[in-house]
């Protein structure tokens, strides 16, 4: 572009100079004839003409090149514009996609927060259930320990109490191990509940104030047991000692010799079976038998004092009922007296009120 401008400027200068010189020639020879032959062209004019022609050709070439360059530039501008528009569309699409991704991220964060809250709640519920399970295991272990305490089962299997005590050791064993141990103990207890077992135990024979002796004992499930003292032939029911000294008390009172013989035969040969007297209440009957405060014992020993007290109590109860009956019937009698009085006043007829009814009023 700079070269084209310079060429145009040069052509303009040359043409201006040539025109000036022609005017000078025409001024010198103003009266030349039309038919006269043309003036000879000087070398400088020819040079100028050629320069002008070259300049025009160069200008035309420059114009053509400019047009081509302008067309190419326009094409490139059009392509760039199309690319910019495409990029704008792509940018808009990317922005929309970015907004969608932002919404998806927000939803994902909300879902993650909800999942975390649900997980925390699940963990809290799991911890609570685990704590409840620990408490239940301890409670069941304590109940089982209390159930077998001072029983024939504990006397025949001392390790059973130790195994129950291990259920309370939450530091050494996990919840699953403690639960498995508790279920194992339950299985053993159920197995022992349906079986019998013979053993040698220390039993207090000869009544509550008798002596301790080694006797043959037979555990009958978990309900209780019977014993037989071979030296004296005594046999009866077994009850745990009230002072928890680790031995059992034999209860043979109220048992006939035939009953004791049946007990001895059953202990000797449990597989043959037999019919024996037995406390099916789980020890309640034996407790009542060995209780010094049983009702029949109290009246047998203190009847001369209790019978008068019982009579006085019955008289007091009778008087209470009689007085209550009079109190309940007093309002009805009073209403009858008032009604009779109103009737007498209305008729102006004097009427005497019975002394008994007046006193009731």
Secondary structure, DSSP 4 states (H G I P E B T S, - for coil): -HHHHHHHHHHHHHHHHHHHHHHHHHHH-TT--TTSPPPPPPHHHHHHHHHHHHHHHHHHHHHHHHHHHHHHHHHHHHHHHHHHHHHHHHHHHHHHHHHHHHHHHHHHHHHHHHHHHHHHHHHHHHHHHHHHHHHHHHHHHHHHHHHHTTSHHHHH-THHHHHHHHTT-TTTS-HHHHHHHHHHHHHHHHHHHT-EEEEEEEEEESSTT-EEEEEEEEEETTTEEEEEETTTTEEEEEEE-TT--S-EEEE-TT--HHHHHHHHHHHH-GGG-------TTSSHHHHHHH-TT-HHHHHHHHHHHHHHHHHHHHHHHHHHHHHHHHHHHHHHHHHHHHHHHHHHHHHT---PPPHHHHHH-
